[in-house]
Amino acid sequence: MNREEFHVQVEGLWKRFGHRVVLRNVSFHVARGETVAIIGPSGAGKSTLLRCLNGLCPFDAGIVRIGPHVLRPGKRPAPFATLRLIRQRLGMVFQDFQLFPHLTALQNIIEAPIHVNQMPRKEAERRALALLARVGMADRGDAYPRELSGGQKQRVAIARALAMEPFGLLCDEITSALDPELKAEVLAVLEDLRRDGMTLILVTHELAFAQRVADRVIVLADGEIIEDGPPHQVFAAPEHPRTSRFLEQVAL
């Protein structure tokens, strides 16, 4: 997959956990370089949707296309080699960081390039140091996760995802556990990536941020997309009553 081929296409996606339907007939498209914010009430299926996009969570019906690669329903949505290619080009940053606690920030970042991409260690370290500088962590490469604040951990997690040279990032509520000052640090990194043309799919409760930086906003409620449009339309003149109720509740 090259950068020009990269896009995300979801068609008729269904996901159940037992008898509970978590995603129902979800369809949308994200173009290369687009920033899409996914918002909605808790329990709407937002995090599950992100995990379906890179094969971390199997789904029951529908199709997911990541560039030329296709994920299909079932416990094994694609061959392992295809999943690896997808995850290299569509990185994911989690709410709880998921850093290896026994590795330094630098070691966390070089782990995948060395063991997955077979990159020489010196080259991986050189690139990791550049990524740490990019996210404002140039002086913390030798620090362990326990020595870092939440905002610093999240910036290391972003650098780790960028180390695989992805064309896009999935971000799952990556500021929800941070205080306002630390949130601002992490959101500034995302804005920088957006300016550089990175494709971003963000599950977020940071509505002001979504309104400012997103090209499109998708509203997910009860497992369904109820709104999909530019921020000014979704926030100022929502078409669905459920969107209006959600925005009113969040504004309280």
C-alpha positions as CSV (number, residue, x, y, z in Angstrom):
1,M,0.0,0.0,0.0
2,N,1.4,3.4,-0.9
3,R,0.2,6.7,0.6
4,E,-1.9,7.6,-2.5
5,E,-3.9,4.4,-2.1
6,F,-4.6,4.9,1.6
7,H,-8.2,5.4,2.7
8,V,-10.7,3.8,5.0
9,Q,-14.0,2.5,3.8
10,V,-16.6,0.9,6.1
11,E,-19.6,-0.8,4.6
12,G,-22.5,-2.3,6.5
13,L,-20.6,-3.1,9.7
14,W,-22.3,-5.1,12.4
15,K,-20.8,-6.2,15.7
16,R,-22.5,-8.2,18.5
17,F,-21.3,-9.2,21.9
18,G,-23.6,-12.2,22.7
19,H,-27.2,-11.0,22.1
20,R,-26.2,-7.3,22.4
21,V,-25.8,-5.4,19.2
22,V,-22.9,-2.9,19.6
23,L,-22.6,-1.7,16.0
24,R,-25.5,-1.9,13.5
25,N,-25.0,-1.3,9.8
26,V,-22.3,1.3,10.1
27,S,-21.0,2.8,6.9
28,F,-18.6,5.7,6.2
29,H,-15.5,6.7,4.3
30,V,-12.4,8.5,5.4
31,A,-10.2,10.0,2.6
32,R,-6.4,10.3,2.7
33,G,-5.4,13.2,4.9
34,E,-8.8,13.7,6.4
35,T,-9.4,14.3,10.1
36,V,-12.6,12.7,11.3
37,A,-13.9,13.0,14.9
38,I,-16.3,10.3,16.2
39,I,-18.4,11.6,19.1
40,G,-21.4,10.3,21.0
41,P,-22.7,9.1,24.3
42,S,-20.8,6.5,26.4
43,G,-21.6,2.9,25.3
44,A,-22.4,4.0,21.7
45,G,-19.8,1.6,20.3
46,K,-17.1,4.2,19.4
47,S,-14.1,2.3,20.8
48,T,-15.3,-1.0,19.3
49,L,-15.6,0.6,15.9
50,L,-12.0,1.7,16.0
51,R,-10.8,-1.7,17.0
52,C,-12.7,-3.2,14.1
53,L,-10.9,-0.9,11.7
54,N,-7.5,-2.5,12.3
55,G,-8.5,-6.1,13.0
56,L,-8.2,-5.9,16.8
57,C,-11.9,-6.8,17.2
58,P,-13.6,-9.2,14.8
59,F,-17.0,-8.2,13.5
60,D,-20.1,-10.1,12.4
61,A,-21.1,-8.6,9.0
62,G,-19.9,-5.9,6.6
63,I,-16.6,-5.0,5.0
64,V,-13.7,-2.8,6.1
65,R,-11.3,-1.6,3.4
66,I,-7.9,-0.1,4.4
67,G,-6.5,1.0,1.1
68,P,-6.3,-2.2,-1.1
69,H,-6.6,-4.5,1.9
70,V,-10.0,-6.0,3.0
71,L,-11.2,-7.1,6.5
72,R,-14.1,-9.5,6.4
73,P,-16.5,-10.9,9.1
74,G,-15.4,-13.7,11.3
75,K,-12.9,-14.5,14.0
76,R,-10.0,-14.1,11.5
77,P,-10.9,-11.0,9.4
78,A,-7.8,-11.3,7.3
79,P,-4.5,-13.4,7.0
80,F,-1.9,-12.4,9.6
81,A,0.3,-10.9,6.9
82,T,-2.5,-8.6,5.8
83,L,-3.3,-7.6,9.4
84,R,0.4,-6.7,9.9
85,L,0.4,-4.5,6.8
86,I,-2.8,-2.8,7.9
87,R,-1.5,-2.2,11.4
88,Q,1.7,-0.8,10.1
89,R,-0.2,1.8,8.0
90,L,-3.0,2.5,10.4
91,G,-1.5,2.9,13.9
92,M,-3.5,3.0,17.1
93,V,-3.1,5.1,20.2
94,F,-5.0,3.9,23.3
95,Q,-6.6,5.7,26.2
96,D,-4.4,3.8,28.7
97,F,-1.1,4.3,26.9
98,Q,-0.2,0.5,26.9
99,L,3.5,1.2,27.2
100,F,5.8,-1.6,28.3
101,P,6.5,-0.7,31.9
102,H,10.0,-2.4,32.0
103,L,11.2,-0.4,28.9
104,T,12.3,3.2,28.7
105,A,10.5,5.6,26.4
106,L,13.2,5.1,23.7
107,Q,13.0,1.3,24.1
108,N,9.2,1.4,23.8
109,I,9.5,3.3,20.5
110,I,12.2,1.1,18.9
111,E,10.6,-2.3,19.8
112,A,8.2,-2.6,16.8
113,P,10.5,-1.1,14.1
114,I,13.3,-3.6,15.1
115,H,11.2,-6.7,15.6
116,V,8.5,-6.2,13.0
117,N,10.2,-4.1,10.3
118,Q,13.7,-5.6,10.9
119,M,15.1,-2.1,11.1
120,P,18.8,-1.9,12.3
121,R,18.9,-0.8,16.0
122,K,21.0,2.3,15.3
123,E,18.6,3.5,12.6
124,A,15.6,2.7,14.9
125,E,17.2,4.7,17.8
126,R,18.0,7.6,15.5
127,R,14.4,7.8,14.3
128,A,13.0,7.3,17.8
129,L,15.0,10.3,19.1
130,A,13.7,12.4,16.3
131,L,10.1,11.3,17.1
132,L,10.6,12.1,20.8
133,A,11.8,15.6,19.8
134,R,8.7,16.0,17.6
135,V,6.3,15.3,20.5
136,G,8.3,17.5,22.9
137,M,10.0,14.6,24.8
138,A,13.6,14.9,23.5
139,D,15.0,14.8,27.1
140,R,13.0,11.9,28.4
141,G,14.2,9.0,26.2
142,D,15.8,7.2,29.2
143,A,12.7,7.6,31.5
144,Y,10.5,4.6,32.4
145,P,6.7,5.0,32.2
146,R,6.5,5.2,36.0
147,E,8.7,8.3,35.8
148,L,6.4,10.1,33.3
149,S,3.2,12.1,33.7
150,G,0.1,11.0,31.9
151,G,0.5,13.5,29.2
152,Q,4.1,12.5,28.7
153,K,3.1,8.8,28.5
154,Q,0.6,9.6,25.9
155,R,3.1,11.5,23.8
156,V,5.5,8.6,24.0
157,A,2.6,6.3,22.9
158,I,2.0,8.6,19.9
159,A,5.7,8.6,19.0
160,R,5.6,4.8,19.2
161,A,2.7,4.6,16.8
162,L,4.5,7.0,14.4
163,A,7.7,4.9,14.5
164,M,6.0,2.4,12.1
165,E,5.5,5.3,9.6
166,P,1.7,5.0,9.4
167,F,-0.4,6.9,6.9
168,G,-3.2,7.2,9.5
169,L,-3.8,7.1,13.3
170,L,-6.7,5.8,15.3
171,C,-6.9,7.6,18.6
172,D,-9.3,6.2,21.2
173,E,-10.1,8.8,23.9
174,I,-6.4,9.5,24.3
175,T,-7.0,12.6,26.5
176,S,-9.8,11.3,28.7
177,A,-7.5,10.4,31.7
178,L,-5.6,13.7,31.6
179,D,-6.0,17.0,33.4
180,P,-6.6,20.1,31.2
181,E,-2.9,21.2,31.0
182,L,-1.8,17.7,29.9
183,K,-4.7,17.4,27.5
184,A,-3.5,20.6,25.7
185,E,0.0,19.0,25.3
186,V,-1.4,15.9,23.6
187,L,-3.9,17.8,21.4
188,A,-1.1,20.1,20.2
189,V,0.7,17.0,18.9
190,L,-2.4,15.8,17.0
191,E,-2.8,19.3,15.5
192,D,0.8,19.1,14.3
193,L,0.2,15.7,12.7
194,R,-3.0,17.0,11.0
195,R,-1.0,19.9,9.5
196,D,1.5,17.4,8.1
197,G,-1.3,15.5,6.3
198,M,-1.7,12.5,8.6
199,T,-5.1,10.8,8.3
200,L,-6.7,10.9,11.8
201,I,-9.8,9.1,13.1
202,L,-10.4,10.4,16.6
203,V,-12.9,9.0,19.2
204,T,-13.1,12.0,21.6
205,H,-15.1,13.8,24.1
206,E,-13.1,17.0,23.5
207,L,-15.9,18.7,21.5
208,A,-14.2,22.1,21.2
209,F,-11.1,20.4,19.7
210,A,-13.2,18.3,17.3
211,Q,-15.1,21.5,16.2
212,R,-11.8,23.3,15.6
213,V,-9.7,20.7,13.8
214,A,-12.0,18.0,12.3
215,D,-12.9,18.0,8.6
216,R,-16.0,15.9,9.5
217,V,-17.8,14.8,12.7
218,I,-19.5,11.5,13.0
219,V,-22.1,11.1,15.8
220,L,-22.5,7.5,16.9
221,A,-25.5,6.6,19.2
222,D,-26.8,3.1,20.1
223,G,-24.4,1.6,17.6
224,E,-25.6,3.6,14.7
225,I,-24.3,6.7,12.8
226,I,-27.0,9.3,13.3
227,E,-25.0,12.3,12.0
228,D,-22.1,12.7,9.6
229,G,-21.1,16.2,8.4
230,P,-18.8,19.2,8.8
231,P,-18.3,20.5,12.3
232,H,-20.3,23.7,11.8
233,Q,-23.3,21.7,10.7
234,V,-23.2,19.0,13.4
235,F,-22.6,21.4,16.3
236,A,-24.6,24.4,15.2
237,A,-27.5,22.8,13.3
238,P,-27.7,19.0,14.0
239,E,-30.3,17.2,12.0
240,H,-31.0,14.4,14.5
241,P,-32.8,15.0,17.8
242,R,-30.5,12.5,19.5
243,T,-27.5,14.6,18.5
244,S,-29.1,17.8,20.0
245,R,-29.8,16.0,23.3
246,F,-26.2,14.7,23.5
247,L,-24.7,18.2,22.8
248,E,-27.0,19.8,25.3
249,Q,-26.0,17.2,28.0
250,V,-22.3,17.6,27.3
251,A,-22.6,21.4,27.5
252,L,-24.1,21.3,31.0
